[in-house]
Amino acid sequence: MSEKRTVIMGGVPVEVEGNSLKVGDKAPDFNVIDLDSNPKSLRDFPGKVRIISSVPSLDTAVCDRETRHFNQLAAGLGEDVLILTISVDLPPAQKRWCGAAGIDKVVVMSDHREVSFGTNYRVLMPSKRQLARCVFVLDKNDVIRHVQLVPAIGQEPDYDEVLAAVKALL
């Protein structure tokens, strides 16, 4: 049975495609591209605890704050933790934004070609062709240990919950 999921965007409910991934699920693979348009997948980031943050667009205030915050957090999490941020923004726009924002610890990637991440992680808002704001924490064996779909696009995630999930894995 399919669950109906929505998030609030601009005061309006927007459907999020597919059933939620759950804690304990094996993390699905995905096909995205990096800032230089090179293909990347989950397999390219093995052996670490991963925080994967999906955002609608880096060029918006909340996504900007969230990604900058994760970049600051990354400095204190050590070598066993990797933070990925994925949006459907085009790589040249992401690269420009990262340079202007001083993002040097978070790996930023684009899902604009296939929306493979959005589809496989069930965070795609098809009517907008954007990703819902969601944070996943994966253990070193690609098992999902935390999922946080933020109910309103204009809200930041609960960073304390994310950090607690990460620290439980270290």
KAFEN-V510512 format. One record per residue. N is the residue number from 1. RES is the residue in three letters. SS is DSSP state (H for helix, E for strand, - for the rest). PHI is phi in whole degrees, -180 to 180 (NA if undefined). PSI is psi in radians with two decimals (none if undefined). Layout:
N:RES:SS:PHI:PSI + N:RES:SS:PHI:PSI
//
This chain:
1:MET:-:NA:2.38 + 2:SER:-:-90:2.31 + 3:GLU:-:-90:2.52 + 4:LYS:-:-94:2.08 + 5:ARG:E:-121:2.43 + 6:THR:E:-137:2.75 + 7:VAL:E:-127:2.78 + 8:ILE:E:-94:2.22 + 9:MET:E:-133:2.01 + 10:GLY:-:62:0.57 + 11:GLY:-:82:0.02 + 12:VAL:E:-119:2.38 + 13:PRO:E:-67:2.35 + 14:VAL:E:-126:2.28 + 15:GLU:E:-70:2.43 + 16:VAL:E:-109:2.22 + 17:GLU:-:-73:2.40 + 18:GLY:-:85:2.96 + 19:ASN:-:-81:2.61 + 20:SER:-:-63:2.51 + 21:LEU:-:-76:2.63 + 22:LYS:-:-120:2.75 + 23:VAL:-:-58:2.31 + 24:GLY:-:99:-0.30 + 25:ASP:-:-70:2.57 + 26:LYS:E:-71:2.28 + 27:ALA:-:-67:2.23 + 28:PRO:-:-73:2.71 + 29:ASP:-:-76:2.99 + 30:PHE:-:-155:2.81 + 31:ASN:-:-122:1.94 + 32:VAL:E:-130:-3.09 + 33:ILE:E:-131:2.60 + 34:ASP:-:-85:-3.01 + 35:LEU:-:-64:-0.34 + 36:ASP:-:-104:0.29 + 37:SER:-:66:0.43 + 38:ASN:-:-86:2.42 + 39:PRO:E:-65:2.47 + 40:LYS:E:-139:2.67 + 41:SER:-:-144:3.06 + 42:LEU:H:-58:-0.62 + 43:ARG:H:-61:-0.34 + 44:ASP:H:-78:-0.08 + 45:PHE:H:-132:1.00 + 46:PRO:-:-83:2.86 + 47:GLY:-:74:0.25 + 48:LYS:-:-131:2.78 + 49:VAL:E:-75:2.29 + 50:ARG:E:-118:2.32 + 51:ILE:E:-101:2.12 + 52:ILE:E:-114:2.07 + 53:SER:E:-110:2.06 + 54:SER:E:-99:2.36 + 55:VAL:-:-134:2.65 + 56:PRO:-:-65:-0.85 + 57:SER:-:-163:2.26 + 58:LEU:-:-63:-0.39 + 59:ASP:-:-83:0.35 + 60:THR:-:-117:2.71 + 61:ALA:H:-59:-0.80 + 62:VAL:H:-71:-0.73 + 63:CYS:H:-64:-0.69 + 64:ASP:H:-59:-0.92 + 65:ARG:H:-61:-0.77 + 66:GLU:H:-61:-0.83 + 67:THR:H:-69:-0.68 + 68:ARG:H:-63:-0.71 + 69:HIS:H:-64:-0.79 + 70:PHE:H:-64:-0.61 + 71:ASN:H:-62:-0.70 + 72:GLN:H:-68:-0.75 + 73:LEU:H:-63:-0.64 + 74:ALA:H:-58:-0.60 + 75:ALA:H:-61:-0.51 + 76:GLY:-:-102:0.05 + 77:LEU:-:-94:-0.22 + 78:GLY:-:87:3.09 + 79:GLU:-:-73:-0.28 + 80:ASP:-:-86:0.01 + 81:VAL:E:-124:2.36 + 82:LEU:E:-127:2.39 + 83:ILE:E:-113:2.21 + 84:LEU:E:-114:2.39 + 85:THR:E:-120:2.27 + 86:ILE:E:-127:2.29 + 87:SER:E:-140:3.07 + 88:VAL:-:-95:0.13 + 89:ASP:-:-59:2.62 + 90:LEU:-:-71:2.54 + 91:PRO:H:-54:-0.71 + 92:PRO:H:-62:-0.63 + 93:ALA:H:-69:-0.72 + 94:GLN:H:-63:-0.75 + 95:LYS:H:-63:-0.77 + 96:ARG:H:-60:-0.83 + 97:TRP:H:-62:-0.81 + 98:CYS:H:-59:-0.74 + 99:GLY:H:-63:-0.79 + 100:ALA:H:-67:-0.59 + 101:ALA:H:-90:-0.13 + 102:GLY:-:71:0.53 + 103:ILE:-:-77:2.00 + 104:ASP:-:-133:-0.04 + 105:LYS:-:-117:-0.50 + 106:VAL:-:-87:2.37 + 107:VAL:E:-89:2.03 + 108:VAL:E:-102:2.32 + 109:MET:E:-138:2.79 + 110:SER:E:-111:2.40 + 111:ASP:-:-108:0.32 + 112:HIS:-:-69:-0.50 + 113:ARG:-:-70:-0.98 + 114:GLU:-:-113:-0.19 + 115:VAL:-:43:0.68 + 116:SER:H:-66:-0.77 + 117:PHE:H:-63:-0.86 + 118:GLY:H:-57:-0.72 + 119:THR:H:-72:-0.88 + 120:ASN:H:-69:-0.56 + 121:TYR:-:-96:0.00 + 122:ARG:-:60:0.82 + 123:VAL:-:-124:0.18 + 124:LEU:E:-77:2.29 + 125:MET:E:-100:1.63 + 126:PRO:-:-59:-0.61 + 127:SER:-:-68:-0.36 + 128:LYS:-:-107:-0.26 + 129:ARG:-:50:0.80 + 130:GLN:E:-133:2.93 + 131:LEU:E:-96:2.46 + 132:ALA:-:-71:2.74 + 133:ARG:-:-76:2.00 + 134:CYS:E:-150:2.55 + 135:VAL:E:-124:2.27 + 136:PHE:E:-116:2.47 + 137:VAL:E:-116:2.16 + 138:LEU:E:-111:2.46 + 139:ASP:-:-81:-3.13 + 140:LYS:-:-67:-0.24 + 141:ASN:-:-105:0.31 + 142:ASP:-:66:0.54 + 143:VAL:E:-102:2.34 + 144:ILE:E:-73:2.19 + 145:ARG:E:-113:-0.18 + 146:HIS:E:-159:2.38 + 147:VAL:E:-134:2.28 + 148:GLN:E:-137:1.63 + 149:LEU:E:-84:2.01 + 150:VAL:-:-75:2.21 + 151:PRO:-:-68:-0.42 + 152:ALA:E:-130:2.25 + 153:ILE:-:-57:-0.52 + 154:GLY:-:-78:0.04 + 155:GLN:-:-107:2.60 + 156:GLU:-:-85:2.77 + 157:PRO:-:-70:2.93 + 158:ASP:-:-84:1.70 + 159:TYR:H:-63:-0.59 + 160:ASP:H:-63:-0.71 + 161:GLU:H:-63:-0.74 + 162:VAL:H:-62:-0.83 + 163:LEU:H:-64:-0.68 + 164:ALA:H:-61:-0.73 + 165:ALA:H:-64:-0.72 + 166:VAL:H:-66:-0.84 + 167:LYS:H:-64:-0.51 + 168:ALA:-:-67:-0.34 + 169:LEU:-:-97:-0.14 + 170:LEU:-:-96:none
//
